[in-house]
Amino acid sequence: MGLIPGSQETLGWTPKILSLRGIGRLHLKHLLSIFLLFLIFITPHMAECQQTYSLDEIVVTATRIETPTEEIASSVSIVTSKEIEDKKEPIVLDVLRGLPGIDVTQTGGLGRSSSIYMRGANPEHTLVMIDGMEINDVMHFGRLYDFSDLTVDNIERVEVLRGPQSTLYGSGAIGGVINIITKKGTGKPKFFVSGEGGSHNTFRESGGSEGSLKNFHYSFGVSHLNSRGISSAYRKDANIESDGYDNTSLSSRFGFALGKYVNTDFVVHYTKAASDLDNGGGAGGDDINNVYRAVQLLLKGKADIALFEGKWMQSIEFATNTNDRTYFNPRDFQHPVDAERSSYNGRLDKIGWQHVVEAHKTNTFTFGVEYKEETGKSDYRWMNAWGTGITTFPKKSAHNTGYYIQDQVKLGEQFFGTIGIRLDDHSEIGSKTTYRIAPAYLIKKTGTKIRGTYGTGERAPSLYQLYAPATVWGPVGNINLKSEESKGWDVGIDQNFLNEKVTIGLTYFNNIFKNLIDYDNTLGYVNIGNARTDGVELSGRIKARDDLTFDLSYTYTDTENQDTGESLLRRPKNKFSIDTNYSFSEKGSVHFRVLYTGQRRDWMPYPSSGVVGGHTVVNIAAKYNITKQIQLFGRIENLLNRQYQEVRGYGTPGFSMYGGFKVTF
C-alpha cells in the first residue's frame, strides 16, 4: 500500500498519509547520546569482570566475504539453523518477526500477501537474496519480495543487514538486505523425513538430505504445506469463508572441487503456491472463488578460483530468477457481473565477476562488475456492470551494469572499517553513484565495540513503473522517472558483561528518502515523495545458564512524510520481543516467545483513516528426542487467543496448535 509515497500494491488509488506525530525527537537523541557516553565512560572500569570480546560468528552479507562479527560496523542480525529448528516455524516470514528494526504485516493468515518494513523504509526498499542472488519480483509494481511463500527448507542461516547497502548490492538495497544462506553439506550423508499437522486442517510433510563425498558436497530439502486456512477478511466483519493455501517447495545446493584451486557451487530453489483470496478486507470482503497462483524458480551457478595461495580470489557467477503470478476471480453468486483475470511474468538474469585481493594484512580489496537484465510482461482483463476491458503490458526489458570497489581495513586488533563506492549504469535512467563508510573500534579488554556507518542508496524504477501502458483511467508508466534515493547513518555500541554471559547492543539510526515514486491519478507514476525515518534499536542476550538463554529486542521508530509533515502508515512506533530457550536432559528444548507490536495507522479497506491497535502474541514450541533418530515436536501459536489485525480489515489466526515428528537416519 502507499505507505511511503511510491509503495503501491493497488494500482489507481493513492491513499492520503495520516498523521501520527513523533514524540520528542530531540529528547530521544539526547537520551541516546547520554547513554552512549555512559557506556563509553564505564567500560574502562569493567576490565575486572570482562575477559575478551570473542564473538566467533561469521557474516558474509556485510562485506561480500566471510568476516567475523567483531570486525563488522554494520547493524546486522543473524538467525541460525538451530534457532529455526527450536522455533519450529515453517515460514521465513515468522522467523523474522522478532528481529530489531523489522516490522511485518500480512493480509490474513498463512500464504497471504506480506510486507516487511526495515527501519521504516518501504517494503520495496529491502533487497532479498538467496545465496547472494536477489529474488525480488521484477514485475511487482515496486519490485518488492513477498515472503508469504518462502519456507525454511534447507536454510543454514539468515543474515539481516540494516541501512543503505547499494554500494555492494546496487538498486533496491536502500533500506537494507536480507540474505537467506542455504546449507552446504559436510560429512557423512544423513537424511530426514518429517510430518506435522494441526489447527485449520494444516498439514506439512518435509524431507531432506545433506553430506559430502570426497570433492562433492550437497544438500536439499523438499516440503509440501496445505491448510484450510482462515478467512483473509476479518471475521468480525461478517466474513466466514475460509481461504485455503497450498505450497510445494524445493531447495538444493551442491558443488564440487576441481583440484586445489577451483570450487563450484550450484543453487536451485523452486516454489509453487496457490492461495484462496478475498476481494479485500472489512465488510463484504469474502469471495468464494478468488484464486492466486505463483511459481518461482531460481537457478545459480558459481565458480571460485584461488590464486597466489589464496591472496587473490575470483568468483564468476551466473543466475536467473523467474516469477510467474496469476490471479483468477470469475463471477459467482455474490458477484454476478464482476470478474477479473491477470498474469504477471518476470525474469531477472545476472552475470557477475568479483575479485578479493589481500593487498596487505591491513587492507583487503573487494571489487567487481555485475550485469543484470530484467524482463517482464503482464495481462489484465476485467468485467463489471459498466463494461469489459483488456490492458496488455507487452514484453519489456531494462538492464543495468554495476561496478563496485571496497577497501576493508584492519589496523591491529582494534580498528576495523570498510569504505566503498559503486557506479550503476541503467539503460533507461542513466548513471548513479553510491558510497558507504563503516568504521568500528574494538576494546577487547572490556568487551566493547563502538561502531557507525554512513551510506547512500538508490532504487531504479521498476519495469511496471517505467513501461506500464495507459488504461481507461489514465496514464501509468513513465520513462522519465528518476531513481529513488536514500541517505542513512547509524551509530551504536555493543557491550559484553560477566564474561560474555550478557551482551547488549544499542543503535541509533536515521534515514532520508528522496524522489520516492508514487502514483498520481492524472499523471501516472511520478517522483513526488520525500520521507524521514529515525529511531533506536536495542538488543540483548542473557545466558543465565548453559541451558537457558533470553534474547530481547526493542525498536522505537519515528517516521515522517516530509511533504505533508505526517507520519507513515503501518509502522508501529514501539515493538518489543523476548525469546526464551530452555534445553533439558540433553534431549529436549522449549522455546517461548512474547512479541508486542504497538498501534499503527492504516487506511484500507475503509475510505476513512483508522488505527490498528497494539497487540501481544505469545508462541510456544517444544521438541523431545525419544531416541537419536526419532523426535517429537509441537508448537502453540497465539497462546492467549488475541484477536488482532496487522492490516486493517484483515484477520489473523487465533489460538492454534500443531504437532509432528521427525526421523533422521
C-alpha positions, -999 to +999 in steps of 0.1 A: +000+000+000+011+036-004+028+040+029+058+060+020+048+077-013+056+052-040+047+019-024+016+009-044+001-026-041-032-015-055-030+004-088-050+035-094-057+049-060-033+067-037-043+070+000-037+101+020-009+096+045-023+100+080-009+119+109+009+102+138+032+128+153+066+118+167+072+123+203+103+143+212+129+135+185+154+158+201+147+144+235+152+108+221+186+118+206+197+134+239+188+103+259+207+081+234+238+103+235+238+103+273+235+065+273+263+060+248+286+083+267+278+065+299+287+031+284+319+045+269+328+060+303+322+029+324+338+003+301+374+010+312+363+002+348+349-032+339+380-050+330+380-070+361+347-086+352+354-089+315+378-111+296+378-107+258+355-098+230+354-131+213+323-135+192+330-162+167+301-157+144+308-151+107+290-126+085+291-128+047+265-102+035+280-072+052+313-072+031+306-099+005+334-120+021+334-141+053+342-117+082+340-122+120+311-102+135+335-084+159+350-067+128+317-055+114+304-020+119+271-027+102+239-033+122+233-070+115+211-098+129+218-135+123+192-163+126+209-197+127+195-231+116+194-241+153+172-211+161+149-220+132+148-256+144+140-245+180+111-223+169+096-249+145+081-222+124+077-233+087+077-199+070+107-175+070+084-145+075+076-157+110+113-162+118+120-125+111+092-111+132+111-106+164+143-091+149+153-054+157+143-029+131+118-051+112+081-047+111+059-073+094+023-070+081+002-097+064-032-095+048-047-125+065-033-159+076-009-184+061+001-176+025-015-142+023+004-112+009+031-099+033+053-068+036+084-061+056+094-026+067+130-023+077+137+008+098+106+023+085+115+020+048+091+008+021+089-029+015+104-025-019+135-009-003+147-042+011+167-064-012+161-101-006+186-127-017+191-165-016+228-173-015+236-138-028+211-138-058+182-114-055+148-129-056+126-097-056+098-099-082+107-076-111+071-074-123+057-063-089+047-027-090+076-017-068+098-048-073+094-060-038+096-096-024+066-112-008+078-136+019+045-154+023+056-184+002+092-188+014+096-218+036+125-226+060+137-257+040+174-262+038+183-229+054+217-227+072+213-191+084+195-158+076+216-126+077+197-093+080+217-062+072+201-028+081+207+005+065+216+016+029+236-012+011+235-001-025+273+002-026+277-035-027+243-046-039+230-019-062+194-009-069+168-018-043+190-021-012+183+014+001+167+002+033+186-030+039+194-065+028+180-099+038+202-129+027+190-164+031+220-188+030+214-224+023+232-254+038+265-266+025+266-303+031+296-318+050+305-351+065+287-385+061+254-382+043+223-380+065+186-380+058+154-369+075+116-371+070+091-351+090+053-348+093+032-322+111-005-314+115-027-291+134-052-263+135-072-251+105-066-286+089-030-277+083-005-305+073+031-303+064+054-331+051+091-325+045+123-344+039+159-337+030+195-349+030+229-334+032+265-345+032+297-348+012+316-374-007+352-367-015+352-335-035+314-333-038+290-317-014+252-315-015+221-306+005+185-305-004+151-300+013+116-305+000+083-298+016+045-297+010+023-275+031-015-275+029-041-256+050-078-249+050-068-216+065-089-188+080-109-160+063-085-134+050-111-107+055-117-101+092-143-125+106-157-099+130-169-080+098-191-110+090-166-128+067-169-165+073-154-183+043-120-199+049-092-192+025-070-222+018-034-224+010-011-249-008+027-247-011+053-271-026+089-260-022+124-274-031+157-260-021+190-276-031+227-266-031+256-287-044+291-284-058+325-299-062+361-291-062+383-291-094+417-297-080+431-274-053+422-240-067+387-242-082+354-248-063+320-247-078+286-241-062+251-245-077+218-235-062+182-245-072+152-230-054+117-237-065+083-227-051+048-234-063+020-219-043-018-213-045-039-192-023-076-185-020-081-148-017-108-124-006-118-093-026-105-071+002-106-065+039-136-055+060-173-060+055-182-077+022-146-089+016-155-126+013-151-142-021-156-179-027-136-184-059-108-157-060-076-177-065-039-167-067-011-189-080+026-183-080+057-202-093+092-191-087+124-207-099+160-196-090+190-212-107+225-201-098+260-213-107+293-201-092+329-208-096+356-197-071+392-195-082+421-192-058+453-176-070+486-168-053+480-191-023+445-175-018+457-139-018+436-133-049+402-149-050+380-147-081+343-156-083+323-159-115+286-164-112+255-168-135+220-167-122+184-165-133+153-158-113+118-162-127+085-152-111+051-161-126+019-149-108-017-153-119-050-141-104-083-155-113-116-142-099-146-154-120-182-144-115-201-160-086-235-156-069-220-129-047-206-110-076-227-120-106-214-093-130-178-088-117-148-108-129-110-103-132-081-123-146-045-112-147-010-126-151+025-112-143+056-128-157+091-115-147+126-127-151+160-114-138+192-126-154+226-118-138+263-124-145+290-112-121+327-113-118+342-105-083+378-102-071+390-103-035+427-092-031+445-093+001+469-065-007+484-063+028+475-076+062+458-042+068+439-039+035+416-063+016+401-051-016+368-064-030+359-052-065+338-065-094+313-059-121+277-071-124+253-071-154+216-076-148+187-077-172+151-075-161+123-087-185+086-088-179+051-087-193+016-088-179-021-091-190-051-078-172-088-085-181-118-072-163-156-072-164-182-053-144-216-036-147-201-008-168-184-030-194-153-050-201-116-042-208-082-056-215-048-040-206-018-057-220+018-049-209+039-061-238+073-077-231+097-051-219+132-052-206+158-030-189+194-037-180+220-023-156+258-026-153+273-021-119+309-015-109+319-016-073+351-015-051+355-018-014+386-015+009+383-035+041+407-020+066+421-038+097+446-019+119+458-043+147+431-059+167+412-027+175+402-007+144+382-022+115+364-004+087+352-005+052+349+022+026+333+016-008+319+032-039+297+020-067+287+032-102+254+018-117+246+025-154+209+018-161+196+015-196+167+039-190+177+063-162+215+066-168+243+065-142+241+067-105+269+067-079+266+054-043+291+051-015+294+039+021+318+041+050+316+019+081+342+021+109+343+001+141+366+003+172+370-027+194+382-027+230+389-063+237+399-058+273+364-046+282+344-064+255+333-031+239+327-023+203+318+013+191+306+014+155+290+037+130+280+037+093+271+063+067+259+054+032+238+063+002+214+042-017+193+042-049+164+022-063+158+023-100+121+024-112+106-010-117+096-022-152+059-016-143+066+020-132+086+027-164+066+009-191+031+001-179+006+012-206-021+037-200-056+025-191-091+039-194-084+056-161-053+075-173-015+071-177+005+047-157+042+041-167+066+070-170+100+066-188+111+099-174+112+087-138+144+091-117+158+067-092+146+069-056+175+079-033+184+075+004+210+087+028+213+068+060+236+067+091+237+049+124+259+049+154+260+022+181+278+003+208+280-034+217+290-044+251+297-078+268+292-082+306+300-110+331+324-130+309+301-128+278+271-141+297+253-108+289+256-089+257+239-056+248+237-037+216+223-002+212+219+016+178+205+050+168+196+052+130+185+080+107+174+077+070+163+103+045+144+092+013+141+114-017+125+112-052+101+085-040+079+072-067+041+074-062+011+070-084-008+102-094-043+097-108-037+121-136+000+118-143+007+081-136+039+072-117+060+103-107+088+113-084+069+132-057+078+118-023+102+126+004+104+109+038+124+105+070+127+077+095+148+075+127+148+056+159+166+033+183+173-005+182+181-022+215+190-059+216+204-081+243+212-117+251+213-132+286+229-166+291+215-173+325+229-209+324+243-232+298+208-245+291+188-212+295+191-181+273+170-150+268+171-128+237+155-094+240+148-068+213+132-033+214+128-009+185+115+026+185+107+040+150+097+076+143+086+084+107+076+115+087+063+122+052+084+154+047+059+167+021+030+167+045+046+166+079+026+135+087+036+100+098+039+070+076+015+041+076+018+006+091+050+014+111+045+010+148+065+033+170+072+006+195+080-031+192+093-054+218+101-091+218+116-117+242+127-152+232+134-177+259+150-210+251+155-238+277+172-271+270+167-300+293+182-335+298+202-331+265+171-345+247+146-317+245+141-279+245+113-254+250+111-221+231+089-193+244+083-160+225+065-129+236+061-103+208+045-069+214+037-046+185+024-011+192-005+006+174-001+019+139-021+040+114-037+023+085-063+031+057-076+000+039-102-011+034-122+018+047-125+052+030-115+070+062-084+066+083-081+043+113-058+029+138-047-008+141-044-014+178-013-027+195-012-064+204+008-090+222+013-125+208+027-155+227+041-186+210+055-218+225+075-245+207+089-277+222+108-308+209+120-340+225+143-367+212+128-401+221+159-417+205+188-404+185+167-410+154+132-400+165+120-366+176+085-354+186+077-317+185+048-293+188+040-256+190+012-233+201+007-200+182-012-171+198-014-189+232-036-161+246-060-162+217-057-125+210-080-111+183-059-086+164-051-072+129-018-064+112-035-048+082-068-031+089-098-052+078-078-085+075-078-113+100-051-133+119-053-168+133-065-173+169-052-200+193-036-227+171-019-260+179+005-281+158+024-313+164+046-337+145+076-360+143+110-361+127+130-392+118+167-389+109+189-417+096 
